[in-house]
Amino acid sequence: MTPGPAFPVGFTAGQWGSLAAFVARPYPGARKWYGAAGNTFVAVVEFGRSVRSKAVTAGGASGSPASPHFNDQAQRYSAADLREVYFYRSEVLRHAERQYHPGD
């Protein structure tokens, strides 16, 4: 498997104890270091009259390499650029790309 693009990630941990836990290491045949362990999901939640949240994943929202969402958050993760989380039904429906209805 050929490695994909590399994104620099700050605050990488040489061992445990880093708040922004992310560990990188070299792989055979690769010139760059690639993420090997650490947080795969980071979120910040504000509770009040309404709930607001921001989050990011280390890779993407899909496990399929053919999906545009397979690695769509890697660069955001490396830049600590958290995305808005849609918590309320109206927000989710407004931003949905498609809907799934079992049995259809």
C-alpha positions, 0 to 999 in steps of 0.5 A: 500500500502506498502511503497517502499525503503527509500532514505535519502534526504539532504536539506529538508525544514521544511517550505518554502524557501529552494532552494532544496525544499523537505519536508518529513513526517511520515506516519501511520504505517511506521517507516521512513519518506517519501517525501510528497512535493517539487520539482519533477523535477530539471534541469540545462541548459547551453546555448551556441554553443550547449545546454547541460542539466542535470536533475533528477526527484524525482521518475521516468519517468513512472507512472506504478509501473510495469515499471523499470522506475517507481522509477528509479531516486529516489536514484539519486534525494536523492544524487543530481546525475543529469543525462544527458538530451538528447536534440538533435534528434541524442542523443535521438535516440541513447539512445532510448529504443524503438520508438512509431509510431502512427497507427502501 
